[in-house]
């Protein structure tokens, strides 16, 4: 029996999402789903930077912080309520959030290129982000520094 690498081992080797399947002649086919540079950047705009302009994030964050007051970033809900009570415009808040998202994406992409990550070990790094909070509280209320 011939051994073929698993999709997981290929993805680990190549840093790509790959689907593998055999045909009727027992030949193996590989399909690569890694985004091109342009596709990836477009995804950042579509999925990370621009969604805040839909404004529903404001009510979602307020509602979630009331439901789970000890969860990561739950102190944002009361801050948004105070801003809205003081007359802040939802579009203005969304423009600020959009800019913050852009700065976060820009800073992350810059850091991935310079200085980079040892052995290009970036797969599933997002799952380690909260645990890396310097406060040690995974961004729970009160974890934000006063000023840097």
Long-range contacts (C-beta under 8 A, 24 or more apart in sequence): 4-28, 11-123, 12-123, 15-120, 15-122, 15-123, 44-105, 44-109, 48-101, 48-104, 48-105, 49-98, 49-101, 49-102, 49-105, 50-98, 52-94, 52-97, 52-98, 52-101, 53-91, 53-94, 53-95, 53-98, 54-94, 55-90, 55-91, 55-93, 55-94, 57-94, 57-97, 58-84, 58-90, 58-93, 58-94, 69-141, 70-140, 70-141, 71-140, 72-130, 72-138, 72-139, 72-140, 73-139, 74-140, 74-141, 75-141, 75-142, 75-144
